[in-house]
Amino acid sequence: MPLYLPDNYPISPFIESQIADNRIFLNSASFSENPLKLLIVNIMPEAEKYEELILKQLVNLTQCIEICFVKLRTHQYKSSDKSHLNSIYKTFDECTEKSIPDGIIITGAPVELLDFKSISYYNELIEIMNYAKQNIKSTLGICWAGIFIGHYLGIENKIFKNKIFGVFQAEYNDINNWLNTEKKLFSCPQSRYAGIDEQQLAKAAKNAVVNILCKSAEAGSFIFESADHKFVAHLGHPEYEAGRIMFEYLRDQSNGLGINPKYFDVEHPINTWAVDSYNFFLKWIKLIEN
């Protein structure tokens, strides 16, 4: 089934190829059926360059999905293309004024070292989370946004001495886990300086506030959810491709950080987690459908 993007969405080689295969439509009048409505709150640097990472995951699925890109009123988007934001993105209120969305994705942001309440868009995100709690089937937070979901649920973050960077293996938990497949182990890229306090997370799980969906010896319990499935926190980057890890590796090297990705060969960069990422997004979208 296709993705429906804003009518004036820019045509990149990827978008062009998907239009040719009838997997992406830019004309909202061409809806062939009632699509799921998905909001993407994009707060990543160079927002316009990040979009395709998410779209490449969603276009592989069997569901028909309409995308509305959300810009925060209180975020400056210093590194992003302002003309692109102004033409393609809407405010949250504009995206919800005519109909209630089925799901929300909130992207990561390079702010994990900052105190939550010092972030300019903190209150606006809280407003979105409150709306989602009342109206949305499921909201997915990626990387820092997953840490923010933990904060919203009363579980505080933990800043690390060393960055978690690379492709780490994890195991799905069995209890109440809609992610389970026959393949118990999976891999996922990570790129963060912070995570969730594991003791607080375990206590929240014991008190039936959250379900812990996976565990990793090195990357921690990086997928968890509220007990009602309303909020799903994924502290990794299942949307990343090998090229994105290389980009961040070379950026860190040029900044003199000397951070090398673990379990990822920079001499032969290969995406070994594509099937696992597909499974995650497929299962999350099905969670929204039900």
C-alpha positions as CSV (number, residue, x, y, z in Angstrom):
1,M,0.0,0.0,0.0
2,P,1.2,3.5,-0.7
3,L,2.4,6.5,1.3
4,Y,0.6,9.8,0.8
5,L,2.9,12.8,1.2
6,P,2.2,16.6,1.0
7,D,1.3,17.6,-2.6
8,N,4.4,19.8,-3.0
9,Y,6.9,17.3,-1.5
10,P,10.3,17.7,-3.2
11,I,11.2,15.0,-5.8
12,S,14.5,13.2,-4.9
13,P,15.7,10.1,-6.7
14,F,14.2,7.9,-4.0
15,I,10.8,9.7,-4.1
16,E,10.8,9.6,-7.9
17,S,11.4,5.8,-7.9
18,Q,8.6,5.2,-5.4
19,I,6.2,7.4,-7.4
20,A,7.0,5.3,-10.5
21,D,6.2,2.1,-8.6
22,N,2.9,3.6,-7.2
23,R,4.2,3.3,-3.7
24,I,4.2,7.1,-3.0
25,F,1.5,9.6,-4.0
26,L,1.8,13.3,-3.7
27,N,-1.8,14.1,-4.6
28,S,-4.0,13.7,-1.6
29,A,-7.0,13.5,-4.0
30,S,-5.8,10.1,-5.2
31,F,-6.6,8.2,-1.9
32,S,-7.6,4.8,-3.0
33,E,-8.8,3.9,0.5
34,N,-9.0,5.4,4.0
35,P,-5.4,5.6,5.1
36,L,-3.9,5.6,8.5
37,K,-2.9,9.2,9.5
38,L,0.6,9.4,10.9
39,L,2.2,12.6,12.3
40,I,6.0,12.8,12.2
41,V,7.4,15.4,14.7
42,N,10.8,15.9,13.2
43,I,13.3,17.6,15.5
44,M,16.5,16.1,14.0
45,P,19.2,18.4,12.7
46,E,18.9,19.1,9.0
47,A,15.3,17.9,9.2
48,E,14.8,17.7,5.5
49,K,17.8,15.2,5.1
50,Y,16.5,12.9,7.8
51,E,12.9,12.5,6.5
52,E,13.8,9.8,3.9
53,L,15.2,7.5,6.6
54,I,11.7,7.3,8.1
55,L,9.9,7.2,4.8
56,K,12.1,4.3,3.6
57,Q,10.9,2.3,6.5
58,L,7.2,3.1,6.1
59,V,7.0,2.6,2.4
60,N,8.0,-1.0,2.8
61,L,4.9,-1.8,4.9
62,T,1.6,-3.1,3.6
63,Q,-0.6,-0.3,5.2
64,C,-1.8,2.8,3.4
65,I,-0.5,5.8,5.4
66,E,-0.9,9.5,5.1
67,I,2.0,11.6,6.4
68,C,1.8,15.0,8.1
69,F,5.2,16.5,9.0
70,V,5.0,18.5,12.2
71,K,7.2,21.5,13.1
72,L,7.4,22.8,16.7
73,R,6.5,26.4,17.2
74,T,9.2,26.7,20.0
75,H,12.1,25.1,18.1
76,Q,14.4,27.2,16.0
77,Y,15.5,24.5,13.5
78,K,18.9,26.3,13.0
79,S,20.4,23.7,10.7
80,S,17.3,22.9,8.7
81,D,16.1,24.4,5.4
82,K,13.5,27.0,6.4
83,S,11.8,27.1,2.9
84,H,11.3,23.3,3.1
85,L,9.9,23.6,6.6
86,N,7.6,26.4,5.6
87,S,6.2,24.6,2.6
88,I,6.0,21.0,3.8
89,Y,5.6,21.1,7.6
90,K,2.6,22.2,9.6
91,T,2.1,22.9,13.3
92,F,0.6,20.2,15.5
93,D,-2.6,22.1,15.7
94,E,-2.8,22.4,11.9
95,C,-2.2,18.6,11.5
96,T,-5.0,17.7,14.0
97,E,-7.6,20.4,13.3
98,K,-9.6,18.3,10.7
99,S,-9.1,14.8,12.1
100,I,-7.5,12.9,14.9
101,P,-4.3,11.1,13.8
102,D,-3.9,7.3,14.4
103,G,-0.2,7.6,15.4
104,I,2.7,9.9,16.1
105,I,6.4,9.5,15.6
106,I,8.7,11.9,17.5
107,T,12.3,11.8,16.3
108,G,15.5,12.0,18.2
109,A,17.4,15.2,18.8
110,P,20.9,16.0,20.0
111,V,19.9,17.3,23.4
112,E,20.3,14.3,25.6
113,L,23.0,16.0,27.7
114,L,20.6,18.9,28.6
115,D,18.2,19.1,31.4
116,F,14.7,18.4,30.0
117,K,13.1,21.6,31.3
118,S,15.9,23.8,29.8
119,I,15.0,22.7,26.3
120,S,13.0,25.4,24.5
121,Y,10.3,23.0,23.2
122,Y,9.8,21.0,26.4
123,N,6.4,22.5,27.2
124,E,5.2,22.1,23.6
125,L,6.2,18.4,23.6
126,I,4.4,17.9,27.0
127,E,1.3,19.4,25.3
128,I,1.6,16.9,22.4
129,M,2.1,14.0,24.8
130,N,-1.0,15.1,26.8
131,Y,-3.0,15.2,23.6
132,A,-1.6,11.8,22.6
133,K,-2.5,10.3,25.9
134,Q,-6.2,11.2,25.4
135,N,-6.5,10.7,21.6
136,I,-3.8,8.7,19.9
137,K,-3.6,4.9,19.7
138,S,0.2,4.9,20.0
139,T,3.1,7.4,20.0
140,L,6.6,6.3,19.1
141,G,9.6,8.2,20.5
142,I,12.9,7.5,18.8
143,C,16.3,7.9,20.6
144,W,16.1,11.1,22.7
145,A,12.3,11.2,22.2
146,G,12.2,7.7,23.7
147,I,14.1,9.0,26.7
148,F,11.6,11.9,26.9
149,I,8.7,9.4,26.9
150,G,10.5,7.7,29.9
151,H,10.6,11.1,31.6
152,Y,6.9,11.7,30.8
153,L,6.1,8.3,32.5
154,G,8.1,9.3,35.6
155,I,11.4,7.4,34.7
156,E,14.4,9.6,34.7
157,N,17.3,9.6,32.3
158,K,20.9,8.6,32.9
159,I,23.9,10.3,31.2
160,F,26.7,8.0,30.2
161,K,30.5,8.6,30.5
162,N,30.9,7.1,27.0
163,K,28.6,7.4,24.0
164,I,26.7,4.2,23.0
165,F,27.4,4.1,19.2
166,G,27.3,1.2,16.8
167,V,25.0,-1.8,16.1
168,F,24.1,-3.7,19.2
169,Q,22.3,-7.0,19.7
170,A,19.3,-7.4,21.9
171,E,16.7,-10.0,22.9
172,Y,12.9,-9.6,22.9
173,N,11.3,-10.1,26.3
174,D,8.4,-12.6,26.4
175,I,5.9,-11.0,28.6
176,N,3.1,-8.9,26.9
177,N,5.4,-8.3,23.9
178,W,3.7,-7.6,20.6
179,L,7.2,-7.4,19.0
180,N,8.0,-11.1,19.5
181,T,8.9,-13.1,16.4
182,E,10.4,-16.5,16.0
183,K,13.7,-14.7,15.8
184,K,14.4,-13.8,19.5
185,L,17.7,-11.9,18.9
186,F,17.8,-8.8,16.8
187,S,20.2,-5.9,16.0
188,C,19.7,-2.2,16.1
189,P,21.9,1.0,15.6
190,Q,22.5,3.2,18.7
191,S,23.8,6.7,18.8
192,R,23.4,8.4,22.2
193,Y,25.1,9.8,25.3
194,A,22.2,8.9,27.6
195,G,19.5,6.4,28.4
196,I,17.0,5.4,31.0
197,D,17.8,4.6,34.6
198,E,17.5,0.8,34.6
199,Q,16.6,0.6,38.3
200,Q,13.7,3.1,37.9
201,L,12.6,1.3,34.7
202,A,12.6,-2.1,36.5
203,K,10.6,-0.6,39.4
204,A,8.1,0.9,36.9
205,A,7.7,-2.4,35.2
206,K,7.1,-4.1,38.6
207,N,4.4,-1.5,39.3
208,A,2.8,-2.2,35.9
209,V,3.5,1.3,34.6
210,V,5.6,0.0,31.7
211,N,6.4,-3.1,29.8
212,I,10.0,-3.7,29.0
213,L,10.1,-5.1,25.4
214,C,13.8,-5.9,25.0
215,K,17.0,-6.2,26.9
216,S,20.6,-5.8,25.7
217,A,23.7,-6.5,27.8
218,E,25.5,-3.4,26.4
219,A,22.8,-1.1,25.2
220,G,20.3,-1.6,28.1
221,S,16.5,-2.1,27.9
222,F,16.2,0.2,25.0
223,I,12.6,-0.6,23.9
224,F,9.8,-0.2,26.5
225,E,6.2,1.0,26.5
226,S,3.5,2.3,28.7
227,A,1.4,-0.5,30.0
228,D,-1.6,0.6,27.8
229,H,0.7,0.7,24.6
230,K,-0.1,4.4,24.2
231,F,3.6,5.3,24.3
232,V,6.4,3.3,22.8
233,A,10.0,4.3,23.5
234,H,12.8,3.1,21.3
235,L,16.1,4.5,22.4
236,G,17.9,3.1,19.3
237,H,17.7,4.2,15.7
238,P,15.8,1.4,13.8
239,E,15.4,3.8,10.9
240,Y,19.2,4.3,10.3
241,E,20.9,2.9,7.3
242,A,24.6,2.1,7.1
243,G,25.3,5.4,5.4
244,R,23.9,7.3,8.3
245,I,26.2,5.5,10.8
246,M,29.1,6.4,8.5
247,F,28.0,10.0,8.4
248,E,27.9,10.2,12.2
249,Y,31.2,8.4,12.5
250,L,33.0,10.7,10.0
251,R,31.4,13.7,11.7
252,D,32.6,12.6,15.1
253,Q,36.1,12.0,13.7
254,S,36.2,15.4,12.1
255,N,35.2,16.9,15.5
256,G,38.2,15.2,17.1
257,L,36.0,12.9,19.3
258,G,37.6,9.6,18.2
259,I,34.4,7.6,18.7
260,N,34.3,4.4,16.7
261,P,31.1,2.5,16.2
262,K,31.0,-0.9,17.9
263,Y,30.1,-4.0,15.9
264,F,30.0,-2.1,12.7
265,D,32.8,-2.3,10.1
266,V,33.5,1.2,8.8
267,E,35.7,-0.3,6.1
268,H,32.8,-2.4,4.8
269,P,29.6,-0.7,6.0
270,I,26.7,-3.1,5.6
271,N,23.2,-2.9,6.9
272,T,22.7,-6.1,8.8
273,W,19.6,-5.0,10.7
274,A,17.2,-4.2,7.8
275,V,14.9,-7.2,8.6
276,D,14.8,-6.3,12.3
277,S,13.9,-2.7,11.5
278,Y,11.2,-3.8,9.1
279,N,9.8,-6.0,11.8
280,F,9.7,-3.2,14.4
281,F,7.9,-0.7,12.2
282,L,5.5,-3.3,10.8
283,K,4.5,-4.4,14.3
284,W,4.2,-0.9,15.6
285,I,1.9,0.1,12.7
286,K,-0.2,-3.0,13.3
287,L,-0.5,-1.9,16.9
288,I,-2.0,1.4,15.6
289,E,-4.4,-0.5,13.3
290,N,-5.9,-2.7,16.1
